[in-house]
Amino acid sequence: MTLGNPDRDTIAKTFHMSSRNLQRKLREEGTSFSEQVELFRKDLAQKYLSCPQLSMLEISFRLGFKDPSNFTRAFKRWYGVSPLQYRQRNGSK
């Protein structure tokens, strides 16, 4: 994720299938590649915020956001609070 958004073609090759085949299989499961990337980021964000030694800037870049403000907006959309508020509520400062 630190290199930016994962590439669908690269991920498909990892699973030994074409990009179109991956897209079709995800559609059959009622999801999409971009939805799965977002779910993965959302999960990683929670895990990273539980590590007090990681700064917000580092978490943002680890998740592939080019700007920490983009991470903050996405996190608020996912959880309804800022990453800092989430970290404070969950005991990691």
Secondary structure, 3 states (H helix, E strand, C coil): CCCCCCCHHHHHHHCCCCHHHHHHHHHHCCCCHHHHHHHHHHHHHHHHHCCCCCCHHHHHHHCCCCCHHHHHHHHHHHHCCCHHHHHHHCCCC
